Amino acid sequence: MSDQEKAEIRLEFARLKQEHADFDAAIAAMIATGCDPLQVQRMKKKKLALKDKLKNLEDRIIPDIIA
């Protein structure tokens, strides 16, 4: 993998990490205001999907080396 590809992956990782934190804050605000539980659940699913994407990008950046 080239340095350019690694840089692009790291940039995408940082963007998704910020989006994940934004979802976390939004979910906390929704719960605090007594929002519809179904909407909160949907937001949590989106947040979980982002977490999966983050894990995949992290695995691409740091290869699994068997010692």
All heavy atoms as TSV, in Angstrom:
chain	resi	resn	atom	element	x	y	z
A	1	MET	N	N	0.848	-1.174	0.000
A	1	MET	CA	C	0.000	0.000	0.000
A	1	MET	C	C	0.896	1.241	0.000
A	1	MET	O	O	1.836	1.341	0.772
A	1	MET	CB	C	-0.889	-0.027	1.251
A	1	MET	CG	C	-1.844	1.123	1.323
A	1	MET	SD	S	-2.925	1.128	2.784
A	1	MET	CE	C	-3.744	-0.420	2.652
A	2	SER	N	N	0.570	2.180	-0.864
A	2	SER	CA	C	1.387	3.381	-0.986
A	2	SER	C	C	1.106	4.357	0.153
A	2	SER	O	O	0.100	4.250	0.861
A	2	SER	CB	C	1.102	4.074	-2.326
A	2	SER	OG	O	-0.181	4.669	-2.303
A	3	ASP	N	N	2.013	5.304	0.306
A	3	ASP	CA	C	1.843	6.319	1.352
A	3	ASP	C	C	0.603	7.164	1.095
A	3	ASP	O	O	-0.082	7.574	2.034
A	3	ASP	CB	C	3.080	7.216	1.426
A	3	ASP	CG	C	4.283	6.495	2.005
A	3	ASP	OD1	O	4.075	5.468	2.694
A	3	ASP	OD2	O	5.411	6.952	1.783
A	4	GLN	N	N	0.313	7.418	-0.187
A	4	GLN	CA	C	-0.875	8.199	-0.548
A	4	GLN	C	C	-2.152	7.476	-0.110
A	4	GLN	O	O	-3.058	8.081	0.453
A	4	GLN	CB	C	-0.901	8.435	-2.065
A	4	GLN	CG	C	-2.133	9.177	-2.556
A	4	GLN	CD	C	-2.187	10.613	-2.083
A	4	GLN	OE1	O	-1.152	11.221	-1.798
A	4	GLN	NE2	N	-3.373	11.157	-1.987
A	5	GLU	N	N	-2.211	6.176	-0.333
A	5	GLU	CA	C	-3.374	5.383	0.067
A	5	GLU	C	C	-3.529	5.373	1.590
A	5	GLU	O	O	-4.640	5.503	2.105
A	5	GLU	CB	C	-3.263	3.956	-0.458
A	5	GLU	CG	C	-3.423	3.839	-1.956
A	5	GLU	CD	C	-3.135	2.447	-2.472
A	5	GLU	OE1	O	-2.277	1.754	-1.880
A	5	GLU	OE2	O	-3.765	2.056	-3.466
A	6	LYS	N	N	-2.408	5.235	2.287
A	6	LYS	CA	C	-2.454	5.255	3.755
A	6	LYS	C	C	-2.946	6.597	4.273
A	6	LYS	O	O	-3.744	6.657	5.216
A	6	LYS	CB	C	-1.071	4.951	4.337
A	6	LYS	CG	C	-0.664	3.504	4.206
A	6	LYS	CD	C	0.700	3.282	4.808
A	6	LYS	CE	C	1.143	1.835	4.626
A	6	LYS	NZ	N	2.478	1.596	5.179
A	7	ALA	N	N	-2.503	7.673	3.651
A	7	ALA	CA	C	-2.929	9.008	4.062
A	7	ALA	C	C	-4.435	9.193	3.828
A	7	ALA	O	O	-5.129	9.775	4.673
A	7	ALA	CB	C	-2.146	10.068	3.298
A	8	GLU	N	N	-4.928	8.695	2.702
A	8	GLU	CA	C	-6.358	8.807	2.403
A	8	GLU	C	C	-7.188	7.997	3.408
A	8	GLU	O	O	-8.244	8.448	3.852
A	8	GLU	CB	C	-6.641	8.336	0.984
A	8	GLU	CG	C	-6.136	9.285	-0.082
A	8	GLU	CD	C	-6.270	8.726	-1.485
A	8	GLU	OE1	O	-6.808	7.612	-1.659
A	8	GLU	OE2	O	-5.838	9.426	-2.418
A	9	ILE	N	N	-6.695	6.816	3.766
A	9	ILE	CA	C	-7.397	5.980	4.735
A	9	ILE	C	C	-7.408	6.657	6.097
A	9	ILE	O	O	-8.432	6.674	6.778
A	9	ILE	CB	C	-6.764	4.580	4.814
A	9	ILE	CG1	C	-7.027	3.812	3.516
A	9	ILE	CG2	C	-7.316	3.807	6.005
A	9	ILE	CD1	C	-6.269	2.495	3.405
A	10	ARG	N	N	-6.278	7.243	6.491
A	10	ARG	CA	C	-6.218	7.939	7.779
A	10	ARG	C	C	-7.156	9.145	7.808
A	10	ARG	O	O	-7.799	9.427	8.823
A	10	ARG	CB	C	-4.783	8.372	8.079
A	10	ARG	CG	C	-3.903	7.225	8.488
A	10	ARG	CD	C	-2.541	7.707	9.001
A	10	ARG	NE	N	-1.747	6.592	9.419
A	10	ARG	CZ	C	-0.732	6.094	8.735
A	10	ARG	NH1	N	-0.369	6.634	7.587
A	10	ARG	NH2	N	-0.048	5.056	9.190
A	11	LEU	N	N	-7.246	9.854	6.686
A	11	LEU	CA	C	-8.144	10.997	6.594
A	11	LEU	C	C	-9.597	10.545	6.722
A	11	LEU	O	O	-10.385	11.150	7.460
A	11	LEU	CB	C	-7.924	11.727	5.272
A	11	LEU	CG	C	-8.714	13.009	5.066
A	11	LEU	CD1	C	-8.328	14.042	6.112
A	11	LEU	CD2	C	-8.469	13.541	3.667
A	12	GLU	N	N	-9.958	9.487	6.032
A	12	GLU	CA	C	-11.314	8.933	6.126
A	12	GLU	C	C	-11.591	8.440	7.541
A	12	GLU	O	O	-12.685	8.639	8.079
A	12	GLU	CB	C	-11.473	7.792	5.117
A	12	GLU	CG	C	-12.823	7.129	5.135
A	12	GLU	CD	C	-13.955	7.992	4.614
A	12	GLU	OE1	O	-13.695	9.093	4.090
A	12	GLU	OE2	O	-15.119	7.563	4.744
A	13	PHE	N	N	-10.591	7.824	8.170
A	13	PHE	CA	C	-10.727	7.341	9.544
A	13	PHE	C	C	-11.034	8.505	10.487
A	13	PHE	O	O	-11.929	8.420	11.326
A	13	PHE	CB	C	-9.448	6.610	9.965
A	13	PHE	CG	C	-9.511	6.023	11.341
A	13	PHE	CD1	C	-10.101	4.788	11.555
A	13	PHE	CD2	C	-8.975	6.685	12.429
A	13	PHE	CE1	C	-10.164	4.232	12.819
A	13	PHE	CE2	C	-9.024	6.146	13.695
A	13	PHE	CZ	C	-9.624	4.909	13.896
A	14	ALA	N	N	-10.294	9.593	10.341
A	14	ALA	CA	C	-10.497	10.761	11.202
A	14	ALA	C	C	-11.889	11.357	10.986
A	14	ALA	O	O	-12.557	11.748	11.949
A	14	ALA	CB	C	-9.428	11.804	10.922
A	15	ARG	N	N	-12.338	11.407	9.745
A	15	ARG	CA	C	-13.658	11.949	9.439
A	15	ARG	C	C	-14.758	11.086	10.074
A	15	ARG	O	O	-15.680	11.600	10.701
A	15	ARG	CB	C	-13.869	12.023	7.927
A	15	ARG	CG	C	-15.160	12.720	7.520
A	15	ARG	CD	C	-15.417	12.625	6.032
A	15	ARG	NE	N	-15.711	11.273	5.596
A	15	ARG	CZ	C	-16.883	10.648	5.787
A	15	ARG	NH1	N	-17.854	11.250	6.444
A	15	ARG	NH2	N	-17.080	9.422	5.342
A	16	LEU	N	N	-14.625	9.766	9.924
A	16	LEU	CA	C	-15.624	8.861	10.485
A	16	LEU	C	C	-15.605	8.885	12.010
A	16	LEU	O	O	-16.646	8.769	12.650
A	16	LEU	CB	C	-15.411	7.436	9.972
A	16	LEU	CG	C	-15.750	7.192	8.506
A	16	LEU	CD1	C	-15.407	5.761	8.106
A	16	LEU	CD2	C	-17.204	7.489	8.213
A	17	LYS	N	N	-14.421	9.036	12.582
A	17	LYS	CA	C	-14.317	9.096	14.051
A	17	LYS	C	C	-15.047	10.331	14.581
A	17	LYS	O	O	-15.741	10.261	15.596
A	17	LYS	CB	C	-12.854	9.096	14.467
A	17	LYS	CG	C	-12.646	8.859	15.936
A	17	LYS	CD	C	-11.277	8.291	16.180
A	17	LYS	CE	C	-11.062	8.009	17.631
A	17	LYS	NZ	N	-11.493	6.696	18.026
A	18	GLN	N	N	-14.908	11.453	13.875
A	18	GLN	CA	C	-15.614	12.674	14.277
A	18	GLN	C	C	-17.123	12.491	14.115
A	18	GLN	O	O	-17.902	12.889	14.984
A	18	GLN	CB	C	-15.142	13.874	13.446
A	18	GLN	CG	C	-15.837	15.163	13.809
A	18	GLN	CD	C	-15.609	15.554	15.252
A	18	GLN	OE1	O	-14.485	15.555	15.738
A	18	GLN	NE2	N	-16.671	15.900	15.960
A	19	GLU	N	N	-17.533	11.860	13.023
A	19	GLU	CA	C	-18.955	11.603	12.795
A	19	GLU	C	C	-19.521	10.681	13.889
A	19	GLU	O	O	-20.633	10.870	14.364
A	19	GLU	CB	C	-19.151	10.982	11.413
A	19	GLU	CG	C	-20.579	10.933	10.959
A	19	GLU	CD	C	-20.726	10.451	9.534
A	19	GLU	OE1	O	-19.746	10.479	8.762
A	19	GLU	OE2	O	-21.850	10.035	9.189
A	20	HIS	N	N	-18.723	9.702	14.302
A	20	HIS	CA	C	-19.127	8.782	15.371
A	20	HIS	C	C	-19.337	9.555	16.673
A	20	HIS	O	O	-20.320	9.340	17.390
A	20	HIS	CB	C	-18.058	7.694	15.527
A	20	HIS	CG	C	-18.417	6.617	16.491
A	20	HIS	ND1	N	-18.070	6.671	17.815
A	20	HIS	CD2	C	-19.093	5.451	16.319
A	20	HIS	CE1	C	-18.513	5.587	18.425
A	20	HIS	NE2	N	-19.141	4.829	17.537
A	21	ALA	N	N	-18.427	10.473	16.977
A	21	ALA	CA	C	-18.551	11.295	18.182
A	21	ALA	C	C	-19.781	12.203	18.092
A	21	ALA	O	O	-20.480	12.418	19.097
A	21	ALA	CB	C	-17.293	12.134	18.386
A	22	ASP	N	N	-20.072	12.714	16.896
A	22	ASP	CA	C	-21.256	13.548	16.704
A	22	ASP	C	C	-22.532	12.744	16.959
A	22	ASP	O	O	-23.478	13.246	17.569
A	22	ASP	CB	C	-21.283	14.135	15.293
A	22	ASP	CG	C	-20.186	15.164	15.060
A	22	ASP	OD1	O	-19.584	15.642	16.044
A	22	ASP	OD2	O	-19.916	15.466	13.876
A	23	PHE	N	N	-22.564	11.503	16.462
A	23	PHE	CA	C	-23.711	10.637	16.710
A	23	PHE	C	C	-23.874	10.399	18.213
A	23	PHE	O	O	-24.985	10.398	18.728
A	23	PHE	CB	C	-23.569	9.294	15.987
A	23	PHE	CG	C	-24.181	9.273	14.616
A	23	PHE	CD1	C	-23.388	9.315	13.492
A	23	PHE	CD2	C	-25.555	9.187	14.452
A	23	PHE	CE1	C	-23.939	9.299	12.226
A	23	PHE	CE2	C	-26.124	9.161	13.196
A	23	PHE	CZ	C	-25.311	9.217	12.075
A	24	ASP	N	N	-22.770	10.194	18.902
A	24	ASP	CA	C	-22.806	9.961	20.342
A	24	ASP	C	C	-23.432	11.151	21.067
A	24	ASP	O	O	-24.304	10.978	21.932
A	24	ASP	CB	C	-21.387	9.697	20.855
A	24	ASP	CG	C	-21.368	9.004	22.200
A	24	ASP	OD1	O	-22.307	8.231	22.486
A	24	ASP	OD2	O	-20.407	9.233	22.950
A	25	ALA	N	N	-23.014	12.336	20.695
A	25	ALA	CA	C	-23.560	13.544	21.308
A	25	ALA	C	C	-25.041	13.709	20.961
A	25	ALA	O	O	-25.856	14.087	21.816
A	25	ALA	CB	C	-22.777	14.772	20.855
A	26	ALA	N	N	-25.396	13.420	19.724
A	26	ALA	CA	C	-26.795	13.551	19.301
A	26	ALA	C	C	-27.686	12.555	20.051
A	26	ALA	O	O	-28.794	12.907	20.473
A	26	ALA	CB	C	-26.907	13.331	17.794
A	27	ILE	N	N	-27.198	11.344	20.230
A	27	ILE	CA	C	-27.962	10.329	20.948
A	27	ILE	C	C	-28.163	10.750	22.401
A	27	ILE	O	O	-29.263	10.634	22.947
A	27	ILE	CB	C	-27.274	8.952	20.844
A	27	ILE	CG1	C	-27.392	8.417	19.417
A	27	ILE	CG2	C	-27.874	7.965	21.835
A	27	ILE	CD1	C	-26.509	7.213	19.127
A	28	ALA	N	N	-27.109	11.261	23.012
A	28	ALA	CA	C	-27.219	11.722	24.406
A	28	ALA	C	C	-28.246	12.851	24.521
A	28	ALA	O	O	-29.053	12.873	25.454
A	28	ALA	CB	C	-25.856	12.175	24.918
A	29	ALA	N	N	-28.244	13.770	23.553
A	29	ALA	CA	C	-29.195	14.876	23.569
A	29	ALA	C	C	-30.622	14.368	23.358
A	29	ALA	O	O	-31.562	14.853	23.992
A	29	ALA	CB	C	-28.831	15.898	22.500
A	30	MET	N	N	-30.774	13.394	22.466
A	30	MET	CA	C	-32.104	12.833	22.207
A	30	MET	C	C	-32.662	12.151	23.457
A	30	MET	O	O	-33.842	12.286	23.766
A	30	MET	CB	C	-32.041	11.842	21.042
A	30	MET	CG	C	-31.804	12.496	19.692
A	30	MET	SD	S	-31.486	11.312	18.381
A	30	MET	CE	C	-33.120	10.655	18.116
A	31	ILE	N	N	-31.807	11.430	24.147
A	31	ILE	CA	C	-32.239	10.742	25.370
A	31	ILE	C	C	-32.590	11.763	26.449
A	31	ILE	O	O	-33.592	11.617	27.152
A	31	ILE	CB	C	-31.151	9.758	25.853
A	31	ILE	CG1	C	-31.032	8.587	24.858
A	31	ILE	CG2	C	-31.453	9.254	27.248
A	31	ILE	CD1	C	-29.845	7.676	25.105
A	32	ALA	N	N	-31.782	12.814	26.568
A	32	ALA	CA	C	-32.016	13.834	27.593
A	32	ALA	C	C	-33.325	14.587	27.368
A	32	ALA	O	O	-33.977	14.990	28.332
A	32	ALA	CB	C	-30.852	14.817	27.623
A	33	THR	N	N	-33.709	14.757	26.097
A	33	THR	CA	C	-34.939	15.499	25.804
A	33	THR	C	C	-36.162	14.599	25.732
A	33	THR	O	O	-37.271	15.078	25.486
A	33	THR	CB	C	-34.809	16.276	24.483
A	33	THR	OG1	O	-34.555	15.353	23.423
A	33	THR	CG2	C	-33.724	17.314	24.561
A	34	GLY	N	N	-35.959	13.298	25.912
A	34	GLY	CA	C	-37.085	12.373	25.899
A	34	GLY	C	C	-37.611	12.102	24.505
A	34	GLY	O	O	-38.815	11.970	24.305
A	35	CYS	N	N	-36.727	12.017	23.563
A	35	CYS	CA	C	-37.093	11.765	22.172
A	35	CYS	C	C	-37.677	10.357	22.008
A	35	CYS	O	O	-37.534	9.504	22.883
A	35	CYS	CB	C	-35.852	11.931	21.303
A	35	CYS	SG	S	-36.210	12.074	19.560
A	36	ASP	N	N	-38.314	10.143	20.880
A	36	ASP	CA	C	-38.912	8.847	20.556
A	36	ASP	C	C	-37.854	7.741	20.631
A	36	ASP	O	O	-36.810	7.842	19.984
A	36	ASP	CB	C	-39.524	8.912	19.157
A	36	ASP	CG	C	-40.163	7.615	18.715
A	36	ASP	OD1	O	-40.656	6.880	19.591
A	36	ASP	OD2	O	-40.174	7.348	17.502
A	37	PRO	N	N	-38.104	6.683	21.401
A	37	PRO	CA	C	-37.117	5.603	21.537
A	37	PRO	C	C	-36.759	4.931	20.208
A	37	PRO	O	O	-35.635	4.472	20.033
A	37	PRO	CB	C	-37.806	4.598	22.465
A	37	PRO	CG	C	-38.814	5.386	23.210
A	37	PRO	CD	C	-39.243	6.485	22.292
A	38	LEU	N	N	-37.691	4.911	19.260
A	38	LEU	CA	C	-37.401	4.319	17.957
A	38	LEU	C	C	-36.358	5.141	17.201
A	38	LEU	O	O	-35.458	4.584	16.576
A	38	LEU	CB	C	-38.683	4.201	17.127
A	38	LEU	CG	C	-38.564	3.494	15.789
A	38	LEU	CD1	C	-38.051	2.068	15.975
A	38	LEU	CD2	C	-39.907	3.476	15.080
A	39	GLN	N	N	-36.456	6.460	17.285
A	39	GLN	CA	C	-35.461	7.320	16.650
A	39	GLN	C	C	-34.089	7.142	17.302
A	39	GLN	O	O	-33.066	7.121	16.616
A	39	GLN	CB	C	-35.882	8.786	16.726
A	39	GLN	CG	C	-37.016	9.140	15.804
A	39	GLN	CD	C	-37.372	10.612	15.889
A	39	GLN	OE1	O	-37.300	11.205	16.967
A	39	GLN	NE2	N	-37.752	11.190	14.769
A	40	VAL	N	N	-34.085	7.014	18.618
A	40	VAL	CA	C	-32.823	6.802	19.339
A	40	VAL	C	C	-32.201	5.478	18.890
A	40	VAL	O	O	-30.997	5.406	18.624
A	40	VAL	CB	C	-33.047	6.819	20.871
A	40	VAL	CG1	C	-31.783	6.423	21.606
A	40	VAL	CG2	C	-33.524	8.188	21.322
A	41	GLN	N	N	-33.013	4.449	18.768
A	41	GLN	CA	C	-32.521	3.142	18.338
A	41	GLN	C	C	-31.931	3.213	16.929
A	41	GLN	O	O	-30.905	2.606	16.648
A	41	GLN	CB	C	-33.652	2.109	18.396
A	41	GLN	CG	C	-33.180	0.688	18.237
A	41	GLN	CD	C	-32.265	0.241	19.367
A	41	GLN	OE1	O	-32.368	0.718	20.486
A	41	GLN	NE2	N	-31.365	-0.653	19.079
A	42	ARG	N	N	-32.584	3.952	16.041
A	42	ARG	CA	C	-32.075	4.105	14.668
A	42	ARG	C	C	-30.726	4.810	14.664
A	42	ARG	O	O	-29.823	4.445	13.922
A	42	ARG	CB	C	-33.078	4.874	13.819
A	42	ARG	CG	C	-34.287	4.068	13.458
A	42	ARG	CD	C	-35.245	4.864	12.621
A	42	ARG	NE	N	-36.420	4.079	12.322
A	42	ARG	CZ	C	-37.607	4.590	12.071
A	42	ARG	NH1	N	-37.780	5.901	12.076
A	42	ARG	NH2	N	-38.621	3.809	11.805
A	43	MET	N	N	-30.603	5.838	15.500
A	43	MET	CA	C	-29.326	6.555	15.593
A	43	MET	C	C	-28.229	5.630	16.127
A	43	MET	O	O	-27.092	5.672	15.658
A	43	MET	CB	C	-29.464	7.777	16.505
A	43	MET	CG	C	-30.315	8.880	15.937
A	43	MET	SD	S	-29.536	9.740	14.581
A	43	MET	CE	C	-28.471	10.825	15.472
A	44	LYS	N	N	-28.583	4.792	17.089
A	44	LYS	CA	C	-27.603	3.859	17.643
A	44	LYS	C	C	-27.149	2.857	16.585
A	44	LYS	O	O	-25.971	2.490	16.542
A	44	LYS	CB	C	-28.179	3.126	18.855
A	44	LYS	CG	C	-28.267	3.990	20.090
A	44	LYS	CD	C	-28.798	3.214	21.269
A	44	LYS	CE	C	-28.841	4.039	22.529
A	44	LYS	NZ	N	-29.318	3.263	23.685
A	45	LYS	N	N	-28.059	2.428	15.714
A	45	LYS	CA	C	-27.685	1.501	14.636
A	45	LYS	C	C	-26.737	2.175	13.653
A	45	LYS	O	O	-25.771	1.565	13.185
A	45	LYS	CB	C	-28.927	0.992	13.905
A	45	LYS	CG	C	-29.658	-0.070	14.658
A	45	LYS	CD	C	-30.775	-0.664	13.822
A	45	LYS	CE	C	-31.463	-1.775	14.589
A	45	LYS	NZ	N	-32.457	-2.457	13.781
A	46	LYS	N	N	-27.004	3.440	13.328
A	46	LYS	CA	C	-26.116	4.178	12.433
A	46	LYS	C	C	-24.735	4.343	13.070
A	46	LYS	O	O	-23.708	4.217	12.407
A	46	LYS	CB	C	-26.707	5.541	12.095
A	46	LYS	CG	C	-27.905	5.461	11.186
A	46	LYS	CD	C	-28.456	6.844	10.901
A	46	LYS	CE	C	-29.693	6.767	10.031
A	46	LYS	NZ	N	-30.237	8.096	9.740
A	47	LYS	N	N	-24.731	4.617	14.366
A	47	LYS	CA	C	-23.466	4.769	15.095
A	47	LYS	C	C	-22.687	3.453	15.083
A	47	LYS	O	O	-21.469	3.441	14.888
A	47	LYS	CB	C	-23.741	5.216	16.527
A	47	LYS	CG	C	-22.512	5.440	17.360
A	47	LYS	CD	C	-22.890	5.841	18.767
A	47	LYS	CE	C	-21.708	5.683	19.690
A	47	LYS	NZ	N	-22.065	5.801	21.088
A	48	LEU	N	N	-23.384	2.344	15.257
A	48	LEU	CA	C	-22.737	1.039	15.230
A	48	LEU	C	C	-22.167	0.726	13.849
A	48	LEU	O	O	-21.069	0.173	13.728
A	48	LEU	CB	C	-23.730	-0.049	15.656
A	48	LEU	CG	C	-23.178	-1.456	15.806
A	48	LEU	CD1	C	-22.065	-1.493	16.841
A	48	LEU	CD2	C	-24.294	-2.407	16.207
A	49	ALA	N	N	-22.897	1.108	12.802
A	49	ALA	CA	C	-22.400	0.905	11.436
A	49	ALA	C	C	-21.114	1.711	11.217
A	49	ALA	O	O	-20.165	1.230	10.581
A	49	ALA	CB	C	-23.462	1.299	10.421
A	50	LEU	N	N	-21.074	2.918	11.754
A	50	LEU	CA	C	-19.861	3.731	11.658
A	50	LEU	C	C	-18.705	3.078	12.406
A	50	LEU	O	O	-17.559	3.088	11.940
A	50	LEU	CB	C	-20.097	5.130	12.231
A	50	LEU	CG	C	-20.750	6.137	11.324
A	50	LEU	CD1	C	-20.988	7.440	12.072
A	50	LEU	CD2	C	-19.920	6.395	10.095
A	51	LYS	N	N	-19.007	2.491	13.549
A	51	LYS	CA	C	-17.966	1.812	14.325
A	51	LYS	C	C	-17.383	0.648	13.530
A	51	LYS	O	O	-16.170	0.422	13.542
A	51	LYS	CB	C	-18.547	1.315	15.648
A	51	LYS	CG	C	-17.522	0.739	16.585
A	51	LYS	CD	C	-18.150	0.378	17.918
A	51	LYS	CE	C	-17.108	-0.182	18.852
A	51	LYS	NZ	N	-17.694	-0.544	20.144
A	52	ASP	N	N	-18.242	-0.072	12.817
A	52	ASP	CA	C	-17.766	-1.171	11.969
A	52	ASP	C	C	-16.862	-0.655	10.851
A	52	ASP	O	O	-15.825	-1.254	10.556
A	52	ASP	CB	C	-18.941	-1.946	11.375
A	52	ASP	CG	C	-19.707	-2.741	12.407
A	52	ASP	OD1	O	-19.156	-3.000	13.500
A	52	ASP	OD2	O	-20.865	-3.107	12.119
A	53	LYS	N	N	-17.250	0.458	10.240
A	53	LYS	CA	C	-16.421	1.055	9.184
A	53	LYS	C	C	-15.073	1.489	9.751
A	53	LYS	O	O	-14.032	1.311	9.104
A	53	LYS	CB	C	-17.123	2.246	8.554
A	53	LYS	CG	C	-18.278	1.871	7.665
A	53	LYS	CD	C	-18.925	3.114	7.081
A	53	LYS	CE	C	-20.140	2.774	6.260
A	53	LYS	NZ	N	-20.787	3.972	5.711
A	54	LEU	N	N	-15.099	2.070	10.951
A	54	LEU	CA	C	-13.854	2.494	11.598
A	54	LEU	C	C	-12.931	1.294	11.837
A	54	LEU	O	O	-11.722	1.377	11.604
A	54	LEU	CB	C	-14.142	3.204	12.923
A	54	LEU	CG	C	-14.663	4.625	12.823
A	54	LEU	CD1	C	-15.194	5.099	14.166
A	54	LEU	CD2	C	-13.574	5.550	12.332
A	55	LYS	N	N	-13.507	0.200	12.296
A	55	LYS	CA	C	-12.713	-1.007	12.553
A	55	LYS	C	C	-12.103	-1.534	11.263
A	55	LYS	O	O	-10.932	-1.935	11.241
A	55	LYS	CB	C	-13.594	-2.071	13.225
A	55	LYS	CG	C	-12.856	-3.328	13.572
A	55	LYS	CD	C	-11.784	-3.079	14.609
A	55	LYS	CE	C	-11.100	-4.395	14.953
A	55	LYS	NZ	N	-9.741	-4.205	15.406
A	56	ASN	N	N	-12.875	-1.524	10.182
A	56	ASN	CA	C	-12.347	-1.991	8.893
A	56	ASN	C	C	-11.198	-1.114	8.405
A	56	ASN	O	O	-10.183	-1.623	7.915
A	56	ASN	CB	C	-13.459	-2.037	7.841
A	56	ASN	CG	C	-14.428	-3.170	8.069
A	56	ASN	OD1	O	-14.095	-4.161	8.717
A	56	ASN	ND2	N	-15.635	-3.025	7.557
A	57	LEU	N	N	-11.352	0.202	8.541
A	57	LEU	CA	C	-10.276	1.104	8.131
A	57	LEU	C	C	-9.043	0.916	9.007
A	57	LEU	O	O	-7.914	0.935	8.517
A	57	LEU	CB	C	-10.746	2.556	8.191
A	57	LEU	CG	C	-11.717	2.996	7.106
A	57	LEU	CD1	C	-12.169	4.430	7.363
A	57	LEU	CD2	C	-11.091	2.880	5.727
A	58	GLU	N	N	-9.269	0.725	10.293
A	58	GLU	CA	C	-8.155	0.508	11.220
A	58	GLU	C	C	-7.401	-0.774	10.851
A	58	GLU	O	O	-6.174	-0.807	10.884
A	58	GLU	CB	C	-8.681	0.433	12.640
A	58	GLU	CG	C	-7.609	0.391	13.690
A	58	GLU	CD	C	-8.190	0.426	15.094
A	58	GLU	OE1	O	-9.302	-0.105	15.303
A	58	GLU	OE2	O	-7.512	0.969	15.978
A	59	ASP	N	N	-8.138	-1.807	10.474
A	59	ASP	CA	C	-7.505	-3.055	10.059
A	59	ASP	C	C	-6.692	-2.878	8.779
A	59	ASP	O	O	-5.669	-3.548	8.590
A	59	ASP	CB	C	-8.552	-4.153	9.853
A	59	ASP	CG	C	-9.137	-4.649	11.166
A	59	ASP	OD1	O	-8.544	-4.366	12.237
A	59	ASP	OD2	O	-10.196	-5.303	11.125
A	60	ARG	N	N	-7.127	-1.991	7.897
A	60	ARG	CA	C	-6.370	-1.731	6.673
A	60	ARG	C	C	-5.090	-0.954	6.959
A	60	ARG	O	O	-4.077	-1.151	6.301
A	60	ARG	CB	C	-7.231	-0.959	5.682
A	60	ARG	CG	C	-8.319	-1.824	5.055
A	60	ARG	CD	C	-9.188	-1.060	4.118
A	60	ARG	NE	N	-8.435	-0.542	2.990
A	60	ARG	CZ	C	-8.911	0.363	2.152
A	60	ARG	NH1	N	-10.126	0.838	2.306
A	60	ARG	NH2	N	-8.177	0.786	1.135
A	61	ILE	N	N	-5.151	-0.069	7.952
A	61	ILE	CA	C	-3.984	0.736	8.310
A	61	ILE	C	C	-2.961	-0.121	9.058
A	61	ILE	O	O	-1.763	-0.079	8.773
A	61	ILE	CB	C	-4.385	1.945	9.184
A	61	ILE	CG1	C	-5.252	2.917	8.371
A	61	ILE	CG2	C	-3.150	2.673	9.715
A	61	ILE	CD1	C	-5.876	4.010	9.214
A	62	ILE	N	N	-3.444	-0.897	10.018
A	62	ILE	CA	C	-2.559	-1.724	10.849
A	62	ILE	C	C	-2.791	-3.179	10.471
A	62	ILE	O	O	-3.769	-3.783	10.914
A	62	ILE	CB	C	-2.844	-1.515	12.349
A	62	ILE	CG1	C	-2.746	-0.022	12.696
A	62	ILE	CG2	C	-1.888	-2.353	13.198
A	62	ILE	CD1	C	-3.280	0.319	14.068
A	63	PRO	N	N	-1.942	-3.746	9.660
A	63	PRO	CA	C	-2.149	-5.133	9.246
A	63	PRO	C	C	-1.995	-6.112	10.410
A	63	PRO	O	O	-1.266	-5.846	11.366
A	63	PRO	CB	C	-1.074	-5.356	8.187
A	63	PRO	CG	C	-0.032	-4.355	8.478
A	63	PRO	CD	C	-0.731	-3.176	9.117
A	64	ASP	N	N	-2.708	-7.217	10.326
A	64	ASP	CA	C	-2.660	-8.243	11.346
A	64	ASP	C	C	-1.404	-9.103	11.132
A	64	ASP	O	O	-1.325	-9.862	10.169
A	64	ASP	CB	C	-3.916	-9.119	11.268
A	64	ASP	CG	C	-4.007	-10.090	12.418
A	64	ASP	OD1	O	-3.424	-9.802	13.469
A	64	ASP	OD2	O	-4.667	-11.125	12.251
A	65	ILE	N	N	-0.442	-8.954	12.010
A	65	ILE	CA	C	0.834	-9.675	11.890
A	65	ILE	C	C	0.846	-10.784	12.929
A	65	ILE	O	O	0.728	-10.529	14.127
A	65	ILE	CB	C	2.027	-8.736	12.089
A	65	ILE	CG1	C	2.008	-7.627	11.032
A	65	ILE	CG2	C	3.337	-9.513	12.026
A	65	ILE	CD1	C	3.052	-6.552	11.261
A	66	ILE	N	N	1.006	-11.985	12.455
A	66	ILE	CA	C	1.077	-13.128	13.357
A	66	ILE	C	C	2.511	-13.246	13.867
A	66	ILE	O	O	3.447	-13.366	13.100
A	66	ILE	CB	C	0.652	-14.423	12.650
A	66	ILE	CG1	C	-0.787	-14.302	12.169
A	66	ILE	CG2	C	0.825	-15.616	13.578
A	66	ILE	CD1	C	-1.253	-15.447	11.298
A	67	ALA	N	N	2.652	-13.183	15.185
A	67	ALA	CA	C	4.001	-13.219	15.760
A	67	ALA	C	C	4.468	-14.639	15.982
A	67	ALA	O	O	3.775	-15.541	16.182
A	67	ALA	CB	C	4.010	-12.469	17.084
